[in-house]
Amino acid sequence: MKQNKGKAIENWQRGFVLHRRDYRETSLLVELFTEDSGRLTVLAKGARAKRSPLKSLLQPFTPLLLRWSGRGELKVLTKAEPAAIALPLQGAALYSGFYVNELVMRLLAAETAHPQLFQDYLQCLTELASAPHSPEAALRRFEFQLLHIMGYGIDFCHCAGSGLPVDDDMTYRYREEKGFIASLIRDNLTFFGRELLAFHRRDFTDEAVLHAAKRFIRIALKPYLGAKPLKSRELFSQHILYRK
């Protein structure tokens, strides 16, 4: 795993804005997800000034080319250019994009490169933009890949109790830090073997598998996210209520 802690960037890097907030009178603190340096925070000096081109450029879901300097935790952004047009996320896809950004911010260690996850992130945003009314499959694929990158290492193909291959029609109960064990108990922690094998293939074309995957992801991510609720989920809930 490539790490860049304590180094000043010299070359352009591809990246996206995850989040930004005002800093002093005219600047921004910007959380980035970059291809070769992972997640990091940069200070964009003067980015909120009226004539600054960065004011409209440093927005989520816009592919960027970036340069920065500094060796501490807070880097200084020196250059930013668009690498492509902004991905057109709207409605449910927009809130799904905010959710993906929040997962990256809360679950990835700072300044640790994840080039494959960066590609998965770009693919997820592309899928959200192309299918704005059905974001669930794209979200599940990214979440499962994020768990893999974090070293989750769950075996969906074998019973953790017996070591035998998972059977399509058998039910398996999830046990944290152990895996899936064959069980006749049916509750929120129970999944069919065919669902587990679909998880392994990242195949969410079946509606029942898609619902089961969402249930499993919430269980699996809970220890990492802690008690603090996801702001993106709250925003999406408010959006749904407003539309009603």
Secondary structure, DSSP 4 states (H G I P E B T S, - for coil): --B-TT----S-EEEEEEEEEEETTTEEEEEEEETTTEEEEEEETTTTSTT-THHHHS-BT--EEEEEE-SSSEEEEEEEEESSPPP---HHHHHHHHHHHHHHHHHSPBTB--HHHHHHHHHHHHHHHH-TT--HHHHHHHHHHHHHHTT----SSB-TTT-PBPPTT-EEEEETTTEEEE-S--STTEEEHHHHHHHHHT---SHHHHHHHHHHHHHHHHHHH-SSPPHHHHHHHHHHHHH-
